[in-house]
Amino acid sequence: MLIVKLETVTPLFVAGADPRGAPELRAASVRGALRYWLRALLGGVIGDQNWDALRTAEADVFGSTDNASPVVVRIRNGCPQTKSFSELVAKKPGISYLFFAARGTRNEPERSAIKAGSLFELVLSKRVGVEVGDQALHQAYAALWLLTHLGGLGARSRRGAGSLQVIETKGEHEGLLSRLPSLCISATNPSELLQELGNGLRRLRELAHTGAAGRVGIPSEFDVLHPCVCKVWVVDKSFDSWAEALDAIGQAMQQFRSRRNPDYQNVKQAIQGGNLSQPVQRAAFGLPIVFYYRSLGQKGILRGESHDRRASPLIIHITKLANGKYAIVLTVFYARLLSINERMKLKREGRPCIVVEPPDLNLIDEFLCDLPNRGAPLQEVTGW
């Protein structure tokens, strides 16, 4: 059994049956996030082509529709305090931009989040009556390391919400910590964090290798933790609070994307009745995208032909350093935006939809290259 005390570094948007209801942290949400990161880790070793091997390896840890998970995930969180969207984004335009989907509308109330700084316990244990070795628990631990160092939990987690951090561990069985990187952050500045991430990623990938490595396509079929299709950066600057860090990266993204051409004129022309003259580059940051032109009083919504949503390939994570400062970690997965041969469609008011090919991910690379010009120099995590 492994018991870890987790802290919400940034606000956590999680809910039960009603997405706009009271925040509710459930074990199923954590399990889903752990499964995602385990799949990314295994994909970097097994490859993104051998689906049967991937499903088997994933089921050996978190189960399948046919077999219960050998690893049990439990949450102990008491009664955490919450804050509304309005309270979280007051006088912080960058955070408002990143969390915009949590705002209220004419038809729906605004969302609330579990406050940053809230504490809860996560328990990972072997299922009673299931014969399983230590490997399943080790891999669940590896997925938890990735979740708490690179990812996030809940809505807007790829935009910096729901960043979690392990602040205490107990109950580890013999040999677990000696073979795997520590879950707790020891870095006190961005340069030390850079080394900590590189060492941790390298050790996890080494331990995940059980035989010959499989092939990884470029772009990959799904989010794969492999240096050829995944890049990790640390912003070479520390911040006094999570809000300061997230507001800074949010404003940088807003300034980079706002009214950016050729997308701005390209989509405006299409909404007025023309065609899309080229792929919409901004789709590289995820779908759907709502374009609204005040001068026209019209809007358009861009989605995939078969998929309404596509999570952003860019993940923003806020890390609380050991000295109480905060750092920004950026991870990009160079995976397909949509299925093979799937195009994008722009829904227009009063006009038929029009389709266009999806873009590449060059716009995300341009954004990263632009960050140093906005006071956010980057260091890439290498050697993993």
C-alpha positions as CSV (number, residue, x, y, z in Angstrom):
1,M,0.0,0.0,0.0
2,L,1.1,3.5,-0.8
3,I,-0.5,6.6,0.9
4,V,0.4,10.0,-0.5
5,K,-0.7,13.4,0.7
6,L,-1.5,15.7,-2.2
7,E,-1.9,19.4,-2.4
8,T,-3.8,21.3,-5.1
9,V,-1.3,23.7,-6.5
10,T,-3.8,25.4,-8.7
11,P,-7.7,25.4,-8.5
12,L,-9.3,22.0,-9.2
13,F,-12.4,22.0,-11.4
14,V,-14.0,18.6,-10.7
15,A,-17.6,17.7,-10.4
16,G,-20.1,14.8,-10.1
17,A,-23.1,14.2,-12.4
18,D,-23.6,18.0,-12.8
19,P,-20.5,19.6,-14.3
20,R,-21.7,23.0,-13.0
21,G,-22.6,21.7,-9.6
22,A,-20.5,21.6,-6.4
23,P,-16.9,20.4,-6.9
24,E,-16.6,16.7,-6.1
25,L,-13.3,14.9,-6.1
26,R,-13.8,11.2,-6.9
27,A,-11.4,8.2,-7.2
28,A,-12.7,7.6,-10.7
29,S,-11.4,10.9,-11.9
30,V,-7.9,10.2,-10.5
31,R,-8.0,6.7,-11.9
32,G,-8.8,8.1,-15.4
33,A,-5.9,10.6,-15.2
34,L,-3.5,7.8,-14.0
35,R,-4.6,5.6,-16.9
36,Y,-3.9,8.3,-19.4
37,W,-0.3,8.9,-18.1
38,L,0.4,5.2,-17.9
39,R,-0.7,4.8,-21.6
40,A,1.6,7.6,-22.6
41,L,4.5,6.0,-20.8
42,L,3.8,2.5,-22.2
43,G,3.3,4.0,-25.7
44,G,6.8,5.3,-25.6
45,V,8.1,1.8,-24.9
46,I,5.8,-0.5,-26.7
47,G,5.1,1.9,-29.5
48,D,1.9,3.4,-30.9
49,Q,1.1,0.6,-33.3
50,N,0.8,-2.6,-31.2
51,W,-2.7,-1.9,-29.7
52,D,-3.2,-5.4,-28.3
53,A,0.1,-5.2,-26.3
54,L,-0.8,-1.7,-25.1
55,R,-4.3,-2.8,-23.9
56,T,-2.9,-5.8,-22.1
57,A,-0.2,-3.8,-20.4
58,E,-2.7,-1.1,-19.3
59,A,-5.2,-3.7,-18.1
60,D,-2.5,-5.4,-16.0
61,V,-2.5,-2.2,-13.9
62,F,-5.9,-0.5,-14.1
63,G,-8.1,-3.3,-15.4
64,S,-10.5,-3.6,-18.3
65,T,-14.1,-4.2,-19.0
66,D,-13.4,-7.9,-18.5
67,N,-11.2,-7.8,-15.4
68,A,-11.1,-5.7,-12.3
69,S,-8.1,-3.5,-11.7
70,P,-5.4,-5.2,-9.6
71,V,-4.6,-1.7,-8.2
72,V,-7.3,0.0,-6.0
73,V,-7.4,3.8,-6.0
74,R,-9.1,5.6,-3.0
75,I,-9.5,9.2,-2.1
76,R,-9.7,10.8,1.3
77,N,-10.4,14.5,1.0
78,G,-12.7,15.7,3.8
79,C,-14.5,18.9,3.0
80,P,-12.3,21.2,0.9
81,Q,-13.1,24.8,0.4
82,T,-14.1,26.1,-3.0
83,K,-14.0,29.3,-5.0
84,S,-16.1,30.5,-7.9
85,F,-14.7,31.3,-11.3
86,S,-15.3,35.1,-10.7
87,E,-13.3,34.9,-7.5
88,L,-10.4,33.1,-9.1
89,V,-10.0,35.4,-12.1
90,A,-10.6,38.8,-10.5
91,K,-8.1,41.2,-11.9
92,K,-6.2,38.3,-13.6
93,P,-6.8,38.4,-17.3
94,G,-4.4,35.6,-18.1
95,I,-6.2,33.2,-15.7
96,S,-9.6,34.3,-17.0
97,Y,-8.4,33.5,-20.5
98,L,-7.1,30.0,-19.6
99,F,-10.2,29.2,-17.5
100,F,-12.8,30.8,-19.8
101,A,-14.9,27.6,-20.2
102,A,-15.7,27.7,-16.5
103,R,-17.3,31.2,-16.8
104,G,-21.1,31.6,-16.5
105,T,-23.4,31.9,-19.5
106,R,-27.0,33.0,-20.1
107,N,-28.0,29.3,-19.7
108,E,-25.5,28.0,-17.2
109,P,-24.0,29.1,-13.9
110,E,-20.3,29.6,-13.5
111,R,-18.2,26.8,-12.2
112,S,-16.5,26.6,-8.8
113,A,-13.2,24.9,-8.1
114,I,-11.6,23.3,-5.1
115,K,-9.2,26.0,-3.8
116,A,-5.4,25.9,-4.4
117,G,-3.7,24.7,-1.2
118,S,-6.3,22.1,-0.4
119,L,-5.0,18.8,0.9
120,F,-6.3,15.2,0.4
121,E,-4.9,11.7,0.6
122,L,-4.6,9.2,-2.3
123,V,-4.2,5.5,-1.5
124,L,-2.9,3.0,-4.0
125,S,-3.1,-0.6,-2.9
126,K,-3.3,-4.1,-4.3
127,R,-6.8,-5.6,-4.7
128,V,-7.6,-8.3,-2.2
129,G,-7.9,-11.7,-3.8
130,V,-6.2,-10.7,-7.0
131,E,-2.8,-12.4,-7.7
132,V,-0.5,-9.7,-8.9
133,G,3.2,-8.9,-8.4
134,D,4.7,-5.6,-7.4
135,Q,5.0,-4.4,-11.1
136,A,1.4,-3.2,-11.2
137,L,1.8,-1.0,-8.1
138,H,5.2,0.2,-9.5
139,Q,3.5,1.3,-12.8
140,A,0.7,3.0,-10.9
141,Y,3.3,4.9,-9.0
142,A,5.0,5.9,-12.2
143,A,1.7,7.2,-13.6
144,L,1.2,9.2,-10.4
145,W,4.7,10.7,-10.8
146,L,3.8,11.8,-14.3
147,L,0.4,13.2,-13.3
148,T,1.9,15.3,-10.5
149,H,5.0,16.5,-12.4
150,L,3.6,17.2,-15.9
151,G,-0.2,17.0,-15.9
152,G,-3.3,18.0,-14.0
153,L,-6.8,16.8,-13.0
154,G,-10.2,17.9,-14.0
155,A,-11.5,20.5,-16.4
156,R,-9.0,23.0,-17.9
157,S,-6.2,20.8,-16.6
158,R,-4.3,21.4,-19.9
159,R,-4.6,25.1,-19.3
160,G,-3.0,25.0,-15.8
161,A,-6.0,24.1,-13.6
162,G,-5.8,21.0,-11.3
163,S,-2.0,20.9,-10.9
164,L,-1.3,18.6,-8.0
165,Q,1.8,17.9,-5.9
166,V,2.8,15.2,-3.5
167,I,4.0,16.7,-0.2
168,E,4.2,13.5,1.8
169,T,4.4,9.8,1.3
170,K,4.0,6.8,3.7
171,G,3.4,3.1,3.6
172,E,5.7,2.4,0.6
173,H,6.5,-1.2,0.4
174,E,10.1,-2.3,0.3
175,G,12.2,-1.3,-2.7
176,L,9.6,1.1,-4.3
177,L,11.4,4.3,-3.6
178,S,14.8,2.9,-4.4
179,R,13.8,1.9,-7.9
180,L,11.6,4.9,-8.8
181,P,12.1,8.7,-8.6
182,S,10.7,10.4,-5.6
183,L,7.2,11.8,-5.9
184,C,8.1,14.9,-3.8
185,I,9.6,17.9,-5.4
186,S,13.1,18.8,-4.1
187,A,14.1,21.5,-6.6
188,T,14.3,25.1,-5.4
189,N,14.7,26.8,-8.8
190,P,13.8,26.2,-12.4
191,S,17.3,24.8,-13.3
192,E,17.1,22.2,-10.5
193,L,13.5,21.4,-11.6
194,L,14.8,20.9,-15.1
195,Q,17.3,18.3,-13.9
196,E,14.8,16.6,-11.6
197,L,12.3,16.2,-14.5
198,G,14.9,14.8,-16.8
199,N,16.2,12.3,-14.3
200,G,12.7,11.2,-13.4
201,L,11.6,10.7,-17.0
202,R,14.7,8.8,-17.8
203,R,14.3,6.4,-14.9
204,L,10.6,5.8,-15.6
205,R,11.3,5.0,-19.2
206,E,14.1,2.7,-18.3
207,L,12.0,0.8,-15.8
208,A,9.1,0.6,-18.3
209,H,11.3,-1.3,-20.9
210,T,10.6,-5.0,-20.7
211,G,11.9,-6.0,-24.1
212,A,12.5,-4.7,-27.6
213,A,11.1,-1.2,-28.1
214,G,8.3,-0.7,-30.5
215,R,8.0,1.8,-33.3
216,V,6.5,5.3,-32.7
217,G,5.1,7.1,-35.6
218,I,5.7,10.8,-36.3
219,P,3.2,12.2,-35.5
220,S,2.1,9.5,-33.0
221,E,-1.3,8.0,-33.0
222,F,-2.0,9.2,-29.5
223,D,-0.1,11.1,-26.7
224,V,3.1,9.2,-26.3
225,L,5.9,9.9,-23.9
226,H,8.9,9.5,-26.2
227,P,11.5,12.2,-27.0
228,C,10.7,12.0,-30.7
229,V,7.0,13.0,-30.2
230,C,7.0,14.7,-26.8
231,K,8.9,17.8,-25.6
232,V,9.0,19.2,-22.1
233,W,10.2,22.7,-21.1
234,V,10.6,24.6,-17.9
235,V,10.1,28.4,-17.9
236,D,13.4,29.8,-16.6
237,K,11.8,32.1,-14.1
238,S,10.2,31.5,-10.7
239,F,7.0,33.2,-9.3
240,D,5.8,34.2,-5.9
241,S,2.4,32.5,-6.3
242,W,0.5,30.0,-8.5
243,A,-1.8,32.9,-9.6
244,E,1.2,35.0,-10.7
245,A,2.7,32.1,-12.7
246,L,-0.6,31.1,-14.4
247,D,-1.6,34.7,-15.1
248,A,1.8,35.3,-16.8
249,I,1.6,32.3,-19.1
250,G,-2.1,33.0,-19.8
251,Q,-1.5,36.6,-20.8
252,A,1.4,35.4,-23.1
253,M,-0.9,32.9,-24.8
254,Q,-3.7,35.4,-25.2
255,Q,-1.5,38.1,-26.7
256,F,0.0,35.5,-29.1
257,R,-3.3,34.1,-30.3
258,S,-5.6,37.2,-30.2
259,R,-6.8,38.3,-33.7
260,R,-3.8,36.4,-35.2
261,N,-3.7,36.3,-39.0
262,P,-4.1,34.5,-41.3
263,D,-6.7,32.8,-39.1
264,Y,-8.6,36.0,-38.2
265,Q,-9.3,37.1,-41.8
266,N,-9.5,33.5,-43.1
267,V,-12.4,32.6,-40.7
268,K,-14.0,36.0,-41.0
269,Q,-14.2,35.6,-44.7
270,A,-15.8,32.2,-44.4
271,I,-18.4,33.3,-41.9
272,Q,-19.4,36.0,-44.3
273,G,-20.1,33.4,-47.0
274,G,-16.7,32.7,-48.5
275,N,-14.5,29.6,-48.2
276,L,-11.7,28.8,-45.9
277,S,-8.6,29.6,-48.0
278,Q,-6.3,27.5,-45.8
279,P,-6.2,25.3,-42.7
280,V,-7.1,27.2,-39.4
281,Q,-3.7,27.2,-37.6
282,R,-5.2,28.0,-34.2
283,A,-6.8,24.5,-34.2
284,A,-3.3,23.2,-33.2
285,F,-4.2,24.4,-29.6
286,G,-7.3,22.1,-29.5
287,L,-11.0,22.0,-30.5
288,P,-13.7,23.2,-30.5
289,I,-12.9,26.9,-31.2
290,V,-15.6,29.5,-31.1
291,F,-14.9,32.5,-33.4
292,Y,-17.1,35.6,-32.7
293,Y,-16.8,38.8,-34.7
294,R,-18.5,41.7,-33.0
295,S,-18.3,43.8,-36.2
296,L,-20.5,41.2,-37.9
297,G,-22.6,40.1,-34.9
298,Q,-21.9,36.5,-36.1
299,K,-19.9,33.5,-34.9
300,G,-18.6,30.3,-36.2
301,I,-17.6,27.0,-34.4
302,L,-14.7,24.9,-35.6
303,R,-14.8,21.2,-34.8
304,G,-13.6,17.9,-36.3
305,E,-15.9,16.1,-38.8
306,S,-16.3,13.2,-36.5
307,H,-14.9,14.6,-33.2
308,D,-16.4,17.6,-31.5
309,R,-13.5,17.9,-29.1
310,R,-9.8,17.5,-29.3
311,A,-7.7,18.1,-26.2
312,S,-4.8,20.6,-26.6
313,P,-1.4,19.0,-27.4
314,L,0.0,21.6,-25.0
315,I,-0.2,21.0,-21.3
316,I,0.5,23.8,-18.8
317,H,1.5,22.6,-15.3
318,I,2.4,24.7,-12.3
319,T,5.0,23.3,-9.9
320,K,5.4,24.4,-6.3
321,L,9.1,24.4,-5.6
322,A,10.7,23.3,-2.3
323,N,11.3,26.9,-1.2
324,G,7.7,28.0,-1.7
325,K,8.2,29.6,-5.1
326,Y,6.4,28.4,-8.3
327,A,7.5,27.3,-11.7
328,I,5.9,26.7,-15.1
329,V,6.3,23.3,-16.9
330,L,5.1,23.0,-20.5
331,T,4.6,19.6,-22.2
332,V,3.7,19.2,-25.9
333,F,2.6,15.9,-27.4
334,Y,3.1,15.7,-31.2
335,A,0.2,13.4,-31.9
336,R,-2.4,13.5,-34.7
337,L,-4.9,16.2,-34.2
338,L,-7.7,14.1,-35.7
339,S,-8.1,10.6,-37.1
340,I,-6.5,9.8,-40.4
341,N,-8.4,11.5,-43.3
342,E,-10.6,13.3,-40.9
343,R,-11.1,17.0,-41.7
344,M,-12.4,20.0,-39.8
345,K,-15.7,21.7,-40.3
346,L,-16.7,25.3,-39.6
347,K,-20.4,25.7,-38.6
348,R,-21.7,29.0,-39.7
349,E,-25.0,30.7,-38.7
350,G,-27.5,30.6,-41.5
351,R,-25.1,28.9,-43.9
352,P,-23.9,25.3,-44.6
353,C,-20.8,24.0,-42.9
354,I,-17.6,24.1,-44.8
355,V,-14.7,21.7,-44.4
356,V,-10.9,22.2,-44.4
357,E,-7.8,20.1,-43.7
358,P,-6.4,20.1,-40.2
359,P,-3.2,22.1,-39.6
360,D,0.1,20.9,-38.3
361,L,1.4,21.8,-34.9
362,N,3.8,24.5,-36.0
363,L,1.8,27.2,-34.3
364,I,2.5,25.7,-30.9
365,D,6.2,25.7,-31.8
366,E,5.9,29.4,-32.8
367,F,4.2,30.1,-29.4
368,L,7.1,28.5,-27.5
369,C,9.6,30.4,-29.6
370,D,7.7,33.6,-28.8
371,L,7.7,33.1,-25.0
372,P,11.2,34.5,-24.4
373,N,10.1,37.7,-26.1
374,R,7.4,37.9,-23.5
375,G,9.7,37.5,-20.5
376,A,9.4,33.7,-20.2
377,P,12.7,32.1,-21.4
378,L,12.6,28.4,-21.8
379,Q,14.9,25.5,-20.9
380,E,14.1,22.1,-22.6
381,V,14.2,18.9,-20.5
382,T,16.7,16.6,-22.3
383,G,18.5,13.4,-21.8
384,W,15.5,11.2,-21.2
